[in-house]
Amino acid sequence: MTRPLTVALVAGGALLARRALRRRIGASPLWPMPALEEPVSGRRREKRRPSSHRVLVAERTEPAEGVVRLRLEGADLPPWEPGAHIDVVLPSGAVRQYSLCGDPDDGGAYTIATRVLEGGRGGSRELRERLHEGTEIEIRGPRNRFPLVAAPSYLFVAGGIGITPLLPMVRAAERAGADWRLLYCGRSRASMPFLGELEQAGAGGGRVTVVAEDESGPPGLAFLGGLPAETAVYCCGPEGLMDAVSGALGEARAPRLERFTASTAVPGGTFALELRRSGRVLTVPADRSVLSVVRDELPNVSYSCTQGFCGTCQQRVLEGEIDHRDELLTDAERGDSMLICVSRCHGGRLVLDL
């Protein structure tokens, strides 16, 4: 064999070997180890998030004392139904959830409203101070964990800013010609957004009862015990109001609730936490969240709301019985994943895909 032919054959073989190696590495980034199943946990979970959209703050108003209303306009916004909410990515990067309170038929815009809480976690203050007409922001969703079900009649109970998810429901019930009633409670009439529109919607039929506590004190709820069984009851507002509505209805009947803050946490016990991919075993004490313990070891684990609403910290569970305490995951998702900012473990051991 001549030297030029030998060199050509060697060079060709080396080229084929390099191509085979690239294919092997491409198929398994951890070559020569076998490729691992792609995890749903941590930063790779972005592909499971709701769709993301850029929107423009087209209009900003204040429909009541301490309340900011924003009309967000964008292209190709997904349709939504009463009870839906969106995630708003604030300029700081914080993510907050707001119910859609506009008209589902308005395909080019979403409307949200929030009460500015000086003692809150800062989201409402940032919205008030940094989101003005002309500001462009990112939103995600919409999602709906509070859908309006078909029923012969409805009773809506709203407390303050809790009117936002119920407002589209009232409009839908009115358009459908359904039998509906609204009990709307607040500290004062000046603090209650959309009051004029709601009173007009219920005019003539006595459908809307307004209870301003500075005028008449807290609402009486004894009438709830006599509601027809087929009446669907929807409630959104402060925790105390929702507890009172649930209590007045009795144990045999539960209202449909929408929470703006995490429900009061039930103390949990200490348990062992294994991070399977990292090969670490940690201890989660009763007074700390899974998220806080995990971030001591893996500081890059994503999170945002820390209250079980946004889903950023969702992690896959490989072993253990989950104590779900969130307001977001579907029944299907609850089978093998959890939001580690609020949820815990029933039992002594939990294994995460981290």
N, C-alpha and C positions, 0 to 999 in steps of 0.2 A: 504494500500500500504506500503510495507516495506521501511525502510529508505534507503538501498542501491539502490533500484529501483528509489526512488524519486530523489536521488542525480544524478543518471545516466540520468534521464529524464531532469532535470534542466541543467546539463552540456551539453547534446545534444542540447537542445533548445538554450542555449547560443552560442554554436558553429554555429548553423544554422543562428542565428541572426547576428553574426560577419561576416559570409560569405555573407549574404544579404547586410550588410552595406558596405562591400568592393566592392560588385558589384555596389551598388548605387553610391559610391564615384568614382569608375572607370568610370561610365557612365557620371558623372557630377562632375568635379573637384571642382566646387563651391558649392557642396551639403551643406545645403539643398536647395540652390537656383537652378532654372532650368539651364541646360547647355546652354551656349551662342553659337551661330554660330561661328565657327573658323574664325577669321579675316584674311584678306590677307595682312594687313598692318604691318609695323614695323618688328621686328626681326623674326616673324614667316614666313615672305615672302621668306626665303631662299629656300624653296622647289619649288618656281616658277622661280628661277634663271636658266640661261642656264647651261647645263652640265659642270662640272668642271673636269679638267684633270691636271695631273702632267707631265711636259715636261722638257727636258734637253736642255740647250743651247749648241748645238753641233758645231756651227760655228758662228764666229763673224767677220764681215768685215766692211770696210768703203768705200762704192762705190762712195762717193763724199765728198767734204769738209763739215765737220760738220754733216755728215749722218752716222748713225750706222745701220747695217743690221744684223739680227739674224736669224739663222735657228734653229727652235725648234723641237726636235724629241720626239715622245711619242708613246705609244701603243694605238691602237683602237681609233685613232683620227677621229672625224666625217668628212664626206665629205663636201665640200664647193664649191660654185660657184663664178665666178668673181663678185667683189663688196662687198664681205663679210668681216667682221672684227671680231676680238676677243678681249676680256677683258684680260688684263695682270695684275695679282696681284703682285705688286712690293714688294721687301723685307720689306719696311716700312709698308705695308698693303694698300697703296694707289692703286687705280684701274685706269688704263688708257686704252684707246681703240686704236687699231692699225689695219689698213687695211692689209689683206693678199695679198702679192704681189708675191707669188711663183706660183707653178704649181698645179692646182687642182688634177692632176693625181698622184702627189707625196703623196701617202696616209700615209706615215709614218712621215711626217714633215709639219710644217707651217713655212712660212717665213714672217717676218715683217721688216719694216725699218722706222726710224724716224729721223728727224732733231733735233739736240740738241739745245734747246732754252734757252739761258742764262737768259732771262727776263721772262721766263714762270713760271708755277706753280711748277716746280721741278721734274715732272715725267720724262722728257727726260734726265735731268741731272742724276737722279738716275739710269735710265736704262744704261747710258753710264758708270757710275762709279761703279755699283754693279753687273751688269749682264755680266759675262764673260763665256768663254767656260768651261763647267763643272758645271755651276750653275743650280740648279733645282728650278723651279718656278711653280706656279699654273696659269692656264688660264681658261677662260670660253667662251663658245660659240662653233662654230661661229654663228653669226647672219648676216642677209643681209637686209639692208634697201636701198640698192643701186644696184638692180639687173640689169643685162644686158638683155634687152628685144629683141625679134626678130624684125628685121627691115631690109629693103633693103640696107640701107647704114648707116654709122656711122661717126660722127665727135667727136673726143675726144680732150678736151682742158685741159691741165694740167699746173699748176703753181708750180714749185719747187717740194717739197715733195708730192704734190698732185698727182704726177704720180703713187703713190703706188696702189690705187684701180683701176686705169685705165690700168696698165700694164697687168694684167691677161685678161682684156677685149680686149686689142690689140692682144694678143696672140690668144684668142678664135676667134676673127674676122678673123685673118690671117689663122688659121687652117680651118675655115669654108669656106674660099674663098670669104668672104663678101667684099663689097666695103667699105673701111674705110680710114680715114685721121686722123692725130694727129698733133695738134698745141701744142708744148712743150715750155713753157716760164720759164725763170729763171734769176737770177741776173748775173750769168756767167756760162760758160760751166763747169767749175770746180766744181760748186755747184749743178749740175744737175745729180742725180743718174740714172743709167741704160741707160745713153745716148747712149753709143756704141751699146748696144743690140737693142735699138729702131731704131737707124739709119740703122742698118743692116737689121732689119725686113722690113723697108720701102724702102730699096735700090732698085733702078731701076724703081720704080713706082711713085716717088715723093710724097709718102704718108706722110712723116714726115717733118714738118717744125719746125726748132729750132730757137727760138728767145732769144738770150742772150742780156740782156739789157745793159751790158757794151760795147757791140759791135754795136747794132742797135737801142737801145731805146725800149720803150714799144711796144707791138704787135699791129698791126692794125686789127681791128675787123669788119670793114665795110662789108667785104665779107659775114658775117653771115646773113645779110638781104636778100641775094640772094640764100640761101640754098634751095634745093628741100624740099617740105613739108614732104616727107617720111623719111628724114634723121633724125635719133635719135642723139641728142646732149647731151654729157656727159661732165661735168666740175667738177674739183676739184682743189682747190688751195686757195690763199688768198681771203679774203672777197671782196676786190676791184676788183679782176679779175672776180669773179663769178657775181658780180653786173654788170660789164661791158659786160659780155657775155649775161646776161639776157636783158640788155638794147638794145644791138645790135640786138637781135632776135626779139624784139618788144613784145607788150602786148599780141598779139594773140598766142604766142608760148613760152613755158617755157622749159628751159633745165633741165636735170636731174642733181641735185647737190649733192655733198657729202661735208659736212663741218667737219673740224677738230677742230673748236672752235665754241662756241655758237654764234648764230646770234645776232646782235645788239638788245638789249632789248628795247621794246617800253615801256615808262613809264606807270605804272598802278596806279589805285586809291587805296584809303584806303578801307578796307572791314572787316567785322566781320568774325571770324573763330571759329567755335564750334568744340571742340574735344568731340565727343559724348560719348565714353566709359569713358573718364576721367571726364566728367561733367564740362568742363571748356569752357568759351567763351573769346576769345582773340581778339586783334585788330592787323591787319597787315597793317602797314603804307606803303605809296607809295614807300619809299626808302629802304624797307627791304623785304627779301624773306619769303615765308611761312615757309621754313625749319628753318631759323634763329629764327623766332618767336616761332615755336613749340619747338625747342630745349631749349629755355629759361625755358619752363615748363616741358618738357620731354627730358632730356639730353641724354637718351639712344637710341633715335630714330636714326636708321642707315642712313648713307650717305657716299658718297665718292667723286665723281668728281665735284659736285656742278655746273655742266654745262649742265645737261640734256642728258648725253650720256650713263651712266653706268646702270641706273635703280635701284640702291640700295635704293633710297629714295621713291620709288613708294608707294603711299598710296591709299586706297579705298575712293571714294567720295560718300557720302550718299545723299547730297542735294547740289544744287547750280550749276551754269553754269561755266564750266571750261574754262579758257583761256590757252590752251596748247601752250607751248613754247619750247618743247623738240625736240630732233632729233631721238627718240628711239621707243616710243610706237606704237603699231599697231592700226589700226582704231578700232578694237574690244576692245582693252584695253582702248582706249581713252573714251569709253562710260561711264565708271564708276571708272576710276582711273586717277591719275596724278603724275608727278614727282614734288615734292614740292620744289626742289631746284631752279627751274626756272619758273614753271607755276603758274598762278594766278587765279583770279576769275573775270568773267564778271558779274557785279552786286554788291550787297552790302553784300552778306552772302554766306559762304561756310561751309559745315559740313563734317568732316573727320571721318573715322572709327578708331579713336585713343583714 
